[in-house]
């Protein structure tokens, strides 16, 4: 059960990451928010790699 939930969350994170990569902003304020969100996603994805 937990493994299935983990797989679902992992796929959601990968999808969010791909969307962020496609829609990368060019102004400074938006870029800061983008970088923060991308950092959070990558950090959580890194946890899945360690499992």
PEPE-V532946 format. One record per residue. N is the residue number from 0. PSI is psi in radians with two decimals (999 if undefined). D_FIRST is the distance of its C-alpha to the first C-alpha in whole Angstrom. Layout:
n = <N:N>
psi = <PSI:PSI>
d_first = <D_FIRST:D_FIRST>
This chain:
n = <0:1:2:3:4:5:6:7:8:9:10:11:12:13:14:15:16:17:18:19:20:21:22:23:24:25:26:27:28:29:30:31:32:33:34:35:36:37:38:39:40:41:42:43:44:45:46:47:48:49:50>
psi = <-0.84:-0.67:-0.70:-0.73:-0.73:-0.73:-0.71:-0.80:-0.70:-0.80:-0.69:-0.76:-0.73:-0.72:-0.78:-0.72:-0.78:-0.72:-0.73:-0.69:-0.65:-0.63:0.80:2.19:2.95:-0.23:2.75:-0.84:-0.77:-0.63:-0.64:-0.79:-0.74:-0.79:-0.70:-0.84:-0.77:-0.70:-0.75:-0.75:-0.83:-0.64:-0.78:-0.65:-0.62:-0.59:-0.64:-0.57:-0.53:-0.31:999>
d_first = <0:4:5:5:7:9:10:11:13:14:16:17:19:20:22:23:25:26:28:29:31:32:34:35:38:41:42:42:40:38:37:36:34:32:33:31:28:28:28:25:23:24:23:20:19:21:18:16:19:19:15>
